[in-house]
Amino acid sequence: MAGKLECVVVAVDGSEESMNALKWALNNLKLRPQEPGSEPGSFLILHVQSPPSIIVGLNPGSIPFGGPSNVEVPAFTAAIEAHQRRISDAIMDHTLQLCAEKKVNVKTKVVVGDPKEVICDVTEKLQADLLVMGCRDFGAIKRMFLGSVSNFCVNHVQCPVMVVKGTS
């Protein structure tokens, strides 16, 4: 793979597994310039925030823990969104620090949505050469209920997918 990649998407969620995948990509992949004499290609560090309604298991704008589902609670939603932004900022700060240590060309993107769908959509829109992601070892029962983002992406992304297990 070395020398043949221009655009690599690395999906991170703040987990140890996703950070290991980022470290693996930084240590093992060399990106080529898009044109001779130009800057090398770039890594896109992608973080997907779940919508607030998914975080607490609600319909958007509904009251938590029961009650009418058509009543909006904007302060509740705003507080969750602010908290998620702080988490995303911390995740991206950490990833940028890792990238700076390796002196690589990197771009970042934070998107709100379903991680499975967003990762596939962004990878396709960029026409990425490779998607790199970590894999949490949930076990069969948790995987059955929660699904596997990495498994979904392997089966739906058009480019090759590197799933990094363990430490880099």
C-alpha positions, 0 to 999 in steps of 0.5 A: 500500500505504501506510496499508492495512497492519496486520501485515507479516512481514519474514523475515531471515536475516542476509544483506545481501539480507534486511537490504536487504529490512528497510530497504526495508520500514522506509523505504517502508511505513506501518502503520495502527492496528488500531482508530481511535486505537490504536497503529499495526500492527507489523512482525514480524521473523522469523528461522528457524534450521535444525535442527542436523541440517540444518546438518551434513547428519545425521539428528537425534542421529547421529554426524557424518561416518559411523558408526551413525546411531542413536547420539546425540551430545547434546554435539555437537547442544548445541554447534551449537544454542548457536552458532545461538542466538548467531548468531540473537541477533546478527541480531536485535540488528542488526534491532532497531537498524535498527528503533529508528532508524526508531522503528517498532512491531516484534515479533521471533520466532525459530523453528527449522525449515525456512525455507520452511515456517516463513515460510509458517506464521507468515505464515498464522497471523498473517493478515499483510497482507504478507510482505517478504523478500530474494532471493539471486541463486543462479543456475540451478544453485544454485537447482535444488539448494538451492531458493529460499525466496523463490520457494517463499513467493511460491507458497505464502503467501496474502498478497502477497509483496514480494521486494526485490532489490538495495539499499534 
